Amino acid sequence: MALPEGSGLVYRHFGADDALERATRLRRLTRAAGVLLLIGADDRLADAVDADGVHLPEGLAYRLPRILSRRPAWYVTAAAHSLAAGRRGLRLGADAVVISTVFASASPSAGHPMGAPAFKRLIRRLEGPVYALGGVNTQTIAELRGSGAVGVAVVGAASAAGAS
C-alpha cells in the first residue's frame, strides 16, 4: 500500500455485493501499512472488519452520537459542504470534518469549488480539525499552505497515482 504511515483510507462501497470481501482485504492491507481504515456510511461493515472508524456523508452526521456511544474509540469524520455543516459535525462529536469542494474536481458528486481563499476563511471559523477535499492534487496542494487544515483527502489524485 503506497500511503504514508499515519494516513487514512475511506472505503465507500456504495452497496457493492462484495463489500465485505473488499473491506476485509483493505483491513489486512491498511493494518500492515499502519494506515487507518474508515468505512463510508456503514458502521455495521466497520464493525464486521474491525475498522478504525467511519466517515459519514453530511446528511448522516446526525448518527455520530449513536455511533460514538457504541464505539467511543473509533475515529469518525463527517463530510461538510458549508460552515454550518462543519460546525454541526464537530458539535455532534466528529474527530474531524472533511470540507469540500475546495478546487474544481471531475468527481460526479463535486459541488462548485470554493477556492483556497474561501476555504481558508471557512477553516478559520471552525473550531476543530479540518481536511480539504475536492481537486486536491500535486498542483493545487501548495495553495492550502497556511490554511490550518490538518490534512487533505484525495480521490482522483490517488486514482491517477495508482494507474501509473
N, C-alpha and C positions, 0 to 999 in steps of 0.2 A: 504494500500500500504506500503510495507516494505522498502521503500527507505528513507534515512535521508532527512530532510527538507533542501532545497537548492540544492538537486540533480536535475538531468535532465533525462528524458526518451525520447529516439528517437523511434518513431513508424515508421517502414519501412513496408509498406503494400504490396509492390510488385504486385500491380494491383488487390488485393483481391476484390471480389464482395461486401463484407461487410465492406470495408474500412471506409466509413463514419460512420457507426454504431459503429465500434470498436473505431475509433478516438474520437467519441463523448463520449463514456463510459470512455476512457482513460482521456479525458479532465476533466470530473467530478472527477475522482479519483485523478488525479495529482493536481488539484486545491485544493481539500480537504486536500491533504497531503503536500502542499507547495512545490511541485515538478514542475520543468519546463517541458513542453511538446513541443518537436520538432518533426516535421513531416519530414520523409525522402523523399527528392527529389520531394516534391509536395506542392508548395506554395498555390495552389488553395484549397487543402484539409486543409492546415494550416489555411487559411482564413475562411473556412467554419466552423471550430470548435473553432475558436478564440485561436489557439495555440500560444505559446510564441515565435515560430520561426521555422526554418527549418535546417535540416542537409543535405548538398549536397555531393554526391559522387565526387571524384576527377575530373571526366570528365565533371561535371556540374558546376564547380566553376565559369565558365565564366558568369553564371546567377546572381552572387552575386550583382553586381551594380544595375541591374534592380530590383531585389527583395528589396534591401535596399532603393532604391529610392521610392518605393511604401510603404514599411513598415520599416522606419528607427528605430523604437523601438524594432524590433524583435531581438532575439538572434540567430545568424546564425553561424553555424560551417561548415567546409569543411574537407572532408577526404583528406589525403595526404599519399603517399607511397614513397616519396623522399623529399630531401631538396628543390629542385626546385618547386615541387608541394606545399609544405608547404609555401614557400615564396610567390608563386602566390596566394594562398588562402588568406593569410594575406594582401597582397598588394591590392587585389580586395575588401577587406572590411570584411572578416570573423572576428567574435569576437574571434574565436579560431580555431585551426586546430586539427584534430584527426589523429595522426600518427600511422600507422600500417605497418607491423605486428611486434610487439615487441618480443613476445615469441611464441613458437610453439602453434598452435591452430588447433582444429578439424573443424573449420569453412570451408565450401567448398570454400569460397572466400578469405581465408587467403593466403597471399604470404609467401615467405621464411622468417623465423624470423630473425630479425637483432640482437637480444640480447640486454641486458641492456647497455653494454659499447657503442655500436654503437648508440643506442637511445640517450644516454647522450651526445655523441659528436654531434649528429644531432640537438638536442634541444638547445645546446649552440650556434649554428649557426643561429637559427631562432630568430627573434625579435618579439615575441608575444606569447600569451598563447597557450600551447600545452597539449593535453590529450594523454595518451598512450592507445593503443588498440591492442588486439591480445594476447591471452593466459594469460591475467592478472587474477590472482586468489589469494587466501589467501597464497599460497606458493610463488608465483613469485613477488607479490607486494613489498615485502621488498627490492628487487633488484633495485627498482626505487627510493628509498630514496636518496635525494640529487640531483636528476636529473634535477630539475627545472620544472617538469611537474606540471600543475595546478590541475590535477586530472587524473582519469582513466576512461575508458569506458569498460564495460564488456558485454558479450553476454552469453557465456557458463556458467560463474560463476553465473550469475543471474538466468539462467535457472535451474542450479543444485540446487541453494538455494531455488527456488520456488517449486522444486519437493519434497523437504523433509518436 
